[in-house]
Amino acid sequence: MISSTVHVLRLARAGFVLAHEGVFASIDPTLLPPAARPLLALANLFARRAAKNGASRLVAAFARLGPSYVKLGQFLATRPDVVGARAVGELEKLQDKMPPFPRAVAEQIIQASLGQKLDEAFAEFGEPVAAASIAQVHRALVRDGESTREVAVKVLRPGIERRFARDLSDMYFAARLAERFHPEARRLRVVEVVDTLARTVRMEMDFRLEAAAASEFAENCAGDSEFRVPAIDWNRTTKDVLTLEWIEGIPLSDIAALRKANVDLPNLGRIVIQSFLRHAMRDGFFHADMHQGNLFVDAAGKLVAVDFGIMGRLGMKERKFLAEVLYGFITRDYRRVAEVHIDAGYVPSSHRVEDFAQAIRAIGEPIHSRTADQISMAKLLTLLFEITALFDMRTRTELVLLQKTMVVVEGVARGFDPKLNIWAVSDPVVRSWIEEHLGPLGKLADAGQNLGLFGRAAGRLPDFLGRIDGLVSKLEHATEHGFALSGESLDGIGRAEARRARWGKLALWVIAAALVALAWRG
């Protein structure tokens, strides 16, 4: 009970900040349950008069609430299905920048984490060059025998794990309440959204995992002639410290410097698009935060990525699904696009294929009336997810992350060439993958894989049949004698249900009371 009260009070403070920034002002009350409308009206009484649009207010509110909410905002920018396309555009502007903590503190963390003195690990160690909510980066020098090399040293911010754990527990509490009282929250899997955020944050706060992701990514890209990943220094990497090759290059955000260096900008846009598609479709493992600040052009003209805290994965099923959908739109085979969704289990089979195909046609036909440079693959996927929501398609986190990254990647590429033909640039990568995996050779490979699965299943058949026999015996016994619940169990179930209902109502009233109290104090 004490825990729930603390959650409610902390969420009430967050709610007050959101209300004060006017975040709720643009919400249509008719879209809310009747019981929630008075709370919305109360919240809007505290909104500041100097108001921008709702999405900009959301950015300001998250910035005020601190690093956990900044990270939440950045994560929600990857979920247009949850917050909407307009909010995504604003949330992407959230800058994860914090004042640096003292160099002396960073040195203490490094020495404790590496188990050696700083001058034993590094020949030189500089002041912080960048600071964010989770960590800050220092430029350092490492001596290997007679030679030296420059490295970037990422150091975990002290106390950050405890702060994130507290705020994530509040977000879980709010998400569970939302799913309990709102069907749309259940469809969007709000608890799963917080789960994914929590996993992402845990991985970002364990630099060994980020180093492993960078290492795997580098292995996948080893044969790429236009893309590379900085090398990891495993001897100087721990949970709290990440050391990797220092990248001396031009960030893609500095277009003036790129022009001065005579970089072919339209060709750079092509490299960005093709690299992303190659990683997603060929490898099933892609950088999911490919904005301009995380991409550089080195002296050799190669595209270099940094910051591997957010990576996306696609299984073979998802990659085939994506390829079939894109191919279906290109060939105007809307029935096939509908069938692929239903066959994959993404849309319930209770919906008629013909009805779903008709809705998909509404997306596909306008594409064919435009020139190729006016067509956005990311926009196509965004519209597709909007339509599939009408047919009860449950959120597929991996596909939404792919679509969100595609939006960012297209934006980066078209910043270098506004007339970029996304389809022509994508064609070599997508076509070669389709030919390899959906053509005759791909069918043969699938058949061989299925035979292998069948052989392994046949080997487990005796054990499987034995389990079935035991299950049937238990069911026969239950049919004859029934299932028994003790009186204590029944009483416990009743108490639990009553407690959940009581806390659900109490939470709403405490939030309202806390908002009033905070406003009165303000």
Stockholm file with secondary structure:
# STOCKHOLM 1.0

chainA/1-522         MISSTVHVLRLARAGFVLAHEGVFASIDPTLLPPAARPLLALANLFARRAAKNGASRLVAAFARLGPSYVKLGQFLATRPDVVGARAVGELEKLQDKMPPFPRAVAEQIIQASLGQKLDEAFAEFGEPVAAASIAQVHRALVRDGESTREVAVKVLRPGIERRFARDLSDMYFAARLAERFHPEARRLRVVEVVDTLARTVRMEMDFRLEAAAASEFAENCAGDSEFRVPAIDWNRTTKDVLTLEWIEGIPLSDIAALRKANVDLPNLGRIVIQSFLRHAMRDGFFHADMHQGNLFVDAAGKLVAVDFGIMGRLGMKERKFLAEVLYGFITRDYRRVAEVHIDAGYVPSSHRVEDFAQAIRAIGEPIHSRTADQISMAKLLTLLFEITALFDMRTRTELVLLQKTMVVVEGVARGFDPKLNIWAVSDPVVRSWIEEHLGPLGKLADAGQNLGLFGRAAGRLPDFLGRIDGLVSKLEHATEHGFALSGESLDGIGRAEARRARWGKLALWVIAAALVALAWRG
#=GR chainA/1-522 SS CHHHHHHHHHHHHHHHHHHHTTGGGGCCGGGSCGGGHHHHHHHHTTCCSSCCCHHHHHHHHHHHHCHHHHHHHHHHTTCHHHHCHHHHHHHTTCCCCCCCCCHHHHHHHHHHHHTSCHHHHCSEEEEEEEECSSEEEEEEEEEETTEEEEEEEEEECTTHHHHHHHHHHHHHHHHHHHHHHCHHHHHTTHHHHHHHHHHHHHHHTCHHHHHHHHHHHHHHTTTCSSEECCCBCGGGCCSSEEEEECCCEEETTCHHHHHHTTCCHHHHHHHHHHHHHIIIIIISEEESCCCGGGEEEETTSCEEECCCSSEEECCHHHHHHHHHHHHHHHHTCHHHHHHHHHHTTSSCTTSCHHHHHHHHHHHHHHHTTSCGGGCCHHHHHHHHHHHHHHTTCCCCHHHHHHHHHHHHHHHHHHHHCTTCCHHHHHHHHHHHHHHHHTSHHHHHHHHHHHHHHHHHHHHTHHHHHHHHHHHHHHHHHHHHHCCCCCHHHHHHHHHHHHHHHHHHHHHHHHHHHHHHHHHHHC
#=GC SS_cons         CHHHHHHHHHHHHHHHHHHHTTGGGGCCGGGSCGGGHHHHHHHHTTCCSSCCCHHHHHHHHHHHHCHHHHHHHHHHTTCHHHHCHHHHHHHTTCCCCCCCCCHHHHHHHHHHHHTSCHHHHCSEEEEEEEECSSEEEEEEEEEETTEEEEEEEEEECTTHHHHHHHHHHHHHHHHHHHHHHCHHHHHTTHHHHHHHHHHHHHHHTCHHHHHHHHHHHHHHTTTCSSEECCCBCGGGCCSSEEEEECCCEEETTCHHHHHHTTCCHHHHHHHHHHHHHIIIIIISEEESCCCGGGEEEETTSCEEECCCSSEEECCHHHHHHHHHHHHHHHHTCHHHHHHHHHHTTSSCTTSCHHHHHHHHHHHHHHHTTSCGGGCCHHHHHHHHHHHHHHTTCCCCHHHHHHHHHHHHHHHHHHHHCTTCCHHHHHHHHHHHHHHHHTSHHHHHHHHHHHHHHHHHHHHTHHHHHHHHHHHHHHHHHHHHHCCCCCHHHHHHHHHHHHHHHHHHHHHHHHHHHHHHHHHHHC
//
